Amino acid sequence: MQERSALRFEVFGTVQGVGFRPFVHRLATGLGLDGWAANTGGHVHGEVAGSAYGVQEFTSRLRSDAPALAEVRQVRVTAGRGYLPLPASGFVIRHSAADGASPEGPREIPPDAAICTACLSELLDPADRRFRYPFINCTDCGPRATVIDDLPYDRIRTTMRRFPLCAQCAAEYGDPTDRRFHAEPLACSACGPQLSWGESRGEAALRAAVKAVESGGIVAVKGLGGYQLVCDATDQAAVRTLRERKHRPAKPFAVMVQDLNAAGELARLSRTERAALSSAARPVVLLAARGPGLAPAVHPGTGRIGLFLPTTGLHHLLLRELARPLVVTSGNLADEPIATDDADAVRALAAVADGFLAHDRPIRARYDDSVVQAVGRSVFTVRRARGLAPTPLPLKVAARTPLVAAGAQLKHTFTLADGHGAHVSPHGGDLADAATMDAFTHAYDDFVRLTGIRPSVVAHDLHPGYLSTQWARARPLPRIPVQHHHAHLAACAAEHGLRTPFVGVAYDGLGFGDDGTLWGGEILVADLTGYRRVGRFATAPLPGGEAAVRHPYRMALGYLKGLERLGSPHPYPWLTKQFIDRLDPGETAVVHAMIARGINSPRASSAGRLFDAVASLLGLADSVSHEGEAAVALEDAAGTVQALPLAHRLVRVDGVLVYDPGPTLMDLLDRQRDGGRVPALAAAFHLTLAVVTAELVARVVDDGAPRTVCLAGGCFLNRRLLIEVMRGLRARGLRVLVSRAVPVGDGGISYGQAAVAAARLAKE
């Protein structure tokens, strides 16, 4: 008789809620092994016994053959006869043990996954018992993070515990050969959640919602991570009404389409973009629009459109019934958090929606839709939320002490870190809104409980006015302040596993500098623990502070009248006359006086504010309704137009290289006066900043800085700028890195803060 071999195994990573235990069962059974598997804390463990070959094969295939949604970070095996189950006892899945955080690290929360191909086929099959059931799911798809009450991941610890399985579902749940073996959100029309529209239920509720959209109405639909506002994307009146009610005058709406063919009718798709659209995360993908298929009010002021494919069975049913693209946008008013609770949704959205397509499965965690864009073959995350978060990100330098990073103010996220993993929260919004701040504090408490990470240190931004900074200072914990742009760059470095120094290019709107002034156009030589400022943009006043951000013409006046004196002449009056003459004389006089007297006009070395100024000078945006609107208009105007760079000048001030944009603005205005077309001028400005960046970095490298360059900051969401800068730096033989898994903007700040804090703590 062949001698039996045995071992105990433990698998760490994202291995709960992804069909890992059923996979282990199939693997062990297929190899003729006996034993068991169970969820415990945040990982999967168990025992197997059988032939030596079978046990060895089982060990190697635990990682290599893992389910697509799993992220196996470590497999630990311990051999020994003490784990020997009885021969031919079979393999079973045991009840989970809720034993808190693992000694090997924090517990991982599985992200939601879009409906899989097999479930979609069943949804549309009249012969299937789940035909047209909106909440269809299996071990390969469905809600995870949005329904979890606690870990380990079992139905009893999700919002599905209120829906007892019917006999047929229970049979599938217990059948090792079934795709729904231990699928915790498993349900059908007989035992699971049901749609509602007022007093109507099920198909009647769906028909009512379809009729409302067909009639030009706006419907609030309860999605995976919150309510969504839905209307006909081809109906100009409906889209305008949604803008008015939602108080969102210009920011583009996302559009959901039935499939890739439908997406291809509205946008030009590369192979990379097709793959992003159809991935399990189902993010909104920013694409080059084509054709007149959508209402003009969907994406005003930009030739790019955000498209995404259906996430759930409910979305598929809506799209197939309506047979048209749909605006599907966050169920909130501008700047507020997305509504999740049914009663709160009615209160918040009653004045926006004409009806509510709800259901009776509670949403436990708020997750907006993720947003990505492709540049060449690379996909860059713009907003990390449903489907992407909260999968942990790596920390090459481990956090030896559990910590929380409080993030920034806009596009807020926070990060919990312990060991080599950073758990970044989903996108939260602008903390200036009281409801968003309240949502942050609740999400933080939930994250601490679910991951088991109990911070003993807090990292935060330097800006004293950020509510995230104030929250951090109110914690009874040691604090690690992290400069804004260092955090931006550290996020990029950490994602790419850098532990050595690098040159960092950080271009954004505004961030608090270590000298108490506002930064935003920065060249740093840095590592994860610190930095040295070696280059910057010249400073200019922000007349009226925040008012200058909302009104780019003020920034233009700030550059024309108050640019830092670096030896170049101010623009001549005959060059600025065309711009000045179209402004209100009284307003212009007030702004001039503010600049001259230094009244409420803080100075900033900001690349983002320079974009605003140029957009206004070219007549593209004098006032804006949302962040980045002017810069997007400038990028859209530039398109793919070829142009020659504008004049520029670099000088040294107190040992720091400084880009003087005075000559750039004079050349821009001169070309404009000579009849230069706006697209060519916008393209020339983008190319100029790329040339300036390459020259700044080259000089720093010539002075002995590293040849690896990290790019970060919200300005690099601008595809034209990113492409030109990368091209210019690579042409000089430099290695260029950009964050992909985390946003280059403020949504990545908390991850960078965590990386810096971990590195500083490791040096102590």
Secondary structure, DSSP 8 states (H G I E B T S, - for coil): ---EEEEEEEEEEE-SSSSHHHHHHHHHHHTT-EEEEEEETTEEEEEEEEEHHHHHHHHHHHHHT--TT-EEEEEEEEE-GGG---TT--EEE---B---SBTTB-------B---HHHHHHHT-TTSTTTT-TT--BTTBB-STTTBSSSS--GGGBGGGGS---HHHHHHHT-TTSTTTT-TT---TTTS--EEETTEEHHHHHHHHHHHHHTT--EEEE-SSSEEEEEETT-HHHHHHHHHHHT-SSS--EEE-SSHHHHHHHEE--HHHHHHHTSTT--EEEEEE-SS-S-GGGSTT-SEEEEE---SHHHHHHHHHH-S-EEEEESSSTTS----SHHHHHHHHTTT-SEEEEESS---S---B-EEEEETTEEEEEE--BTTTTS-EEEEEEEEEEEEE---SSS---EEEEEEEEEE------TTSHHHHHHHHHHHHHHHHHH----SEEEEES-TT-HHHHHHHTSSS-EEEE-HHHHHHHHHHHHTT--S-EEEEEEEEEEE-TTSSEEEEEEEEE-SS-EEEEEEE--EE-TTTHHHHH-HHHHHHHHHHH---SSS----HHHHHHHHHTS-HHHHHHHHHHHHHTSS--EEEEHHHHHHHHHHHTTS-SS-SSTTHHHHHHHHHHTT--------EEEEETTEEEEE-HHHHHHHHHHHHTT--HHHHHHHHHHHHHHHHHHHHHHHHHTT--SEEEEESGGGG-HHHHHHHHHHHHTTT-EEEE-SSS-SSGGGHHHHHHHHHHHHHHH-
